[in-house]
Amino acid sequence: MKIIILGAGRVGSTVAESLVGESNDITVVDLSSSRLSLLQDRLDLRTIIGNASHPSVLTQAGADDADILLAVTGSDETNMVACKLAKSIFNTPTRIARIRASEYLDHPVIFSKENFCVDFAICPEQILMRYIEKLIEFPEALQVLDFASGKVSLVAVKAFHGGPLIGQQLQELRRHVPNVETRVAAIFRHDRPIIPEGNTVVEVGDEVFFIAASNDIRVVLRELRRLDKPARRVMIAGGGKIGKRLAMALQDNYQVRIIEYDGKICEILAQDLSNTLVLHGDATDEELLESENIGEMDVFCALTNDDENNIMAALMAKRMGARKVISLINRSIYVDLMQSSGIDIAISPAQVTIGSLLAYVRQGDVAVVHSLRRGAAEALELVAHGDASASRVVGRRIDEIKLPKSATIGAIVRGMPSDGGLLDESDNVGHDIVTQPNSPQVIIAHHDTVIEQNDHVIMFVVNKKMIRQVERLFQVDVAFI
């Protein structure tokens, strides 16, 4: 596949790094020669120095026969213009733009074919806000990822002393939660993946990924580790786009305080946030944190644009008694270092965002992609098409499918609308199978589960090198089409 990436910033670089090893022809365009040199030194790809919205630069990048244009520069306007040119001049089939300004996102007609021809608009700040919001909702979890329009969740937790499953085999899970269907999709022990079997024993410190219907998450969490008290008090450091969005999402259900260093931004926050306490100050100021009772905070989120400030603020908050601290860290090397520090969760914005882009790049019908373990693993929601004669998965039991050793099928959602949306927003997710009329069925995968046409199959792939094999499994023979 021929892919043009406009912008060699953190998002563009992360996408390029993820895709270059998958037999894709990648070209990256940026105004900064130093950024491009760093990429070219590490990766096998082409680079073009120039303005991403200039037709001559797009021609040089090979837009004439490109399959996908990913416009992820730091300028919304540049990204939209590039998509418009890619459609009107080069007829590029798929055009994806990174859009940050809510002014544009609030008026989707801007992206229509009659205007800027953006097929898919990705807002990193919105994606990050929702990601962090889930972590606050489930304070025991390291990650909470949604599939099938929120019907199914994949949750990562660390196994601690005192959990009912510690020292026991996974097959005992059914005995502990007899009325709930769940499946452990993968275990990481000392950063090494373990494909779970029935006799696999959970050890203290294991990072356990389990999949279940979203309404059953708390029940399963209770079996894997001691449940924390629900979060009520949240402090946010940084009133930028992410911090403000998060405060707006939380303020009606939580007691929210937000610290911002810039006085003018504080005034704007105070006007826009009706139920949030806005504090003018430095989030690394120990006296300020103490005066605002940081020790009583259930969650502290460091979301400024400065990695070092985020790290220091989070470490101070944890030392002063905050129950859970989350830090936004852009530099990947810092993320790795902080995993063993006092910071509970270190978030890489690029890694969280990349899944939304990969879903449009993967071959076959891929509805959702989540990048895991700093890009080393992936969780995918793929749609099964064809019949038993044209497909390698449809009409077959799971134990008959030739899956790569590093891949496991965790769940199937049956009856999803063709557009991926929910048929009935008010329906409730049940246990093994949801049988309400006009509602998608959530089926936790077993060895004898048979995959049917149009099923949404949720997979966990611990070795990213096997992604291409998984994609081929879900591609139908040309004769069927």
Secondary structure as GFF3:
##gff-version 3
##sequence-region A 1 481
A	DSSP	beta_strand	2	6	.	.	.	ID=ss1
A	DSSP	alpha_helix	10	19	.	.	.	ID=ss2
A	DSSP	beta_strand	25	30	.	.	.	ID=ss3
A	DSSP	alpha_helix	33	42	.	.	.	ID=ss4
A	DSSP	beta_strand	46	49	.	.	.	ID=ss5
A	DSSP	alpha_helix	55	61	.	.	.	ID=ss6
A	DSSP	three_ten_helix	63	65	.	.	.	ID=ss7
A	DSSP	beta_strand	68	71	.	.	.	ID=ss8
A	DSSP	alpha_helix	76	88	.	.	.	ID=ss9
A	DSSP	beta_strand	94	98	.	.	.	ID=ss10
A	DSSP	alpha_helix	102	105	.	.	.	ID=ss11
A	DSSP	three_ten_helix	108	111	.	.	.	ID=ss12
A	DSSP	beta_strand	120	122	.	.	.	ID=ss13
A	DSSP	alpha_helix	124	137	.	.	.	ID=ss14
A	DSSP	beta_strand	143	147	.	.	.	ID=ss15
A	DSSP	three_ten_helix	148	150	.	.	.	ID=ss16
A	DSSP	beta_strand	152	158	.	.	.	ID=ss17
A	DSSP	three_ten_helix	170	172	.	.	.	ID=ss18
A	DSSP	alpha_helix	173	176	.	.	.	ID=ss19
A	DSSP	beta_strand	182	189	.	.	.	ID=ss20
A	DSSP	beta_strand	192	194	.	.	.	ID=ss21
A	DSSP	beta_strand	207	213	.	.	.	ID=ss22
A	DSSP	three_ten_helix	214	216	.	.	.	ID=ss23
A	DSSP	alpha_helix	217	224	.	.	.	ID=ss24
A	DSSP	beta_strand	233	237	.	.	.	ID=ss25
A	DSSP	alpha_helix	241	250	.	.	.	ID=ss26
A	DSSP	beta_strand	255	260	.	.	.	ID=ss27
A	DSSP	alpha_helix	263	272	.	.	.	ID=ss28
A	DSSP	beta_strand	276	280	.	.	.	ID=ss29
A	DSSP	alpha_helix	286	291	.	.	.	ID=ss30
A	DSSP	three_ten_helix	294	296	.	.	.	ID=ss31
A	DSSP	beta_strand	299	302	.	.	.	ID=ss32
A	DSSP	alpha_helix	307	319	.	.	.	ID=ss33
A	DSSP	beta_strand	324	328	.	.	.	ID=ss34
A	DSSP	alpha_helix	332	338	.	.	.	ID=ss35
A	DSSP	beta_strand	345	347	.	.	.	ID=ss36
A	DSSP	alpha_helix	349	361	.	.	.	ID=ss37
A	DSSP	beta_strand	366	372	.	.	.	ID=ss38
A	DSSP	three_ten_helix	373	375	.	.	.	ID=ss39
A	DSSP	beta_strand	377	383	.	.	.	ID=ss40
A	DSSP	three_ten_helix	398	400	.	.	.	ID=ss41
A	DSSP	beta_strand	407	414	.	.	.	ID=ss42
A	DSSP	beta_strand	441	444	.	.	.	ID=ss43
A	DSSP	beta_strand	456	461	.	.	.	ID=ss44
A	DSSP	three_ten_helix	464	466	.	.	.	ID=ss45
A	DSSP	alpha_helix	467	473	.	.	.	ID=ss46
###
